[in-house]
Amino acid sequence: MRRRPFRAVVTGSECTGKTRLAEQLAGQLGAPWVPEYVRGYCDARGGALSAEDVEPIARGQIAEADAAEARAGELLVLDTDLLSTVVYARHYYGACPAWIEAAARERLGDLYLLLAPDVPWVADAQRDRGDRRAEMHALFEATLGEFGARAVPVRGSWDKRLARAVQAVRMMSGHQ
């Protein structure tokens, strides 16, 4: 049976540089990366999301992660995962479907790089919580703790974030 790759998940509140860091980290370490599914989903819908979108978003994230994992070597970088779906479903809709929470626990990443909201906010059509990033960051911290995830805080300039992320992934995964 094929051993699954080490999964490094870049996570955190809106506009903290998750996509940028995931792409740079994957490039630096020669690993594939999985983009955040919900961004493309939102673009395709062209409108506001509702509680009915949570399950299709979760299924899409699972499918894209599984496809990338099947092609990956020893390391896979994910720009968010189901844990983000749990955080945002609870925040926006008051609850998350039980099967998604169970799947998030079963599919827990090997390392979460929790990005601090200490970089400038850049508005776009999908971002709406610029004034609440600290609150959202606290929700991510609490959920990571609740799920027993291994998390490393990542903060500072873009260069410092990348250096910290590379260091953490190499130390935790043994990937050079």
Secondary structure, 3 states (H helix, E strand, C coil): CCCCCEEEEEEECCCCCHHHHHHHHHHHHCCCEECCHHHHHHHHHCCCCCHHHHHHHHHHHHHHHHHHHHHCCCEEEEECCHHHHHHHHHHHHCCCCHHHHHHHHHCCCCEEEEECCCCCCCCCCCCCCHHHHHHHHHHHHHHHHHHCCCEEEECCCHHHHHHHHHHHHHHHHCCC
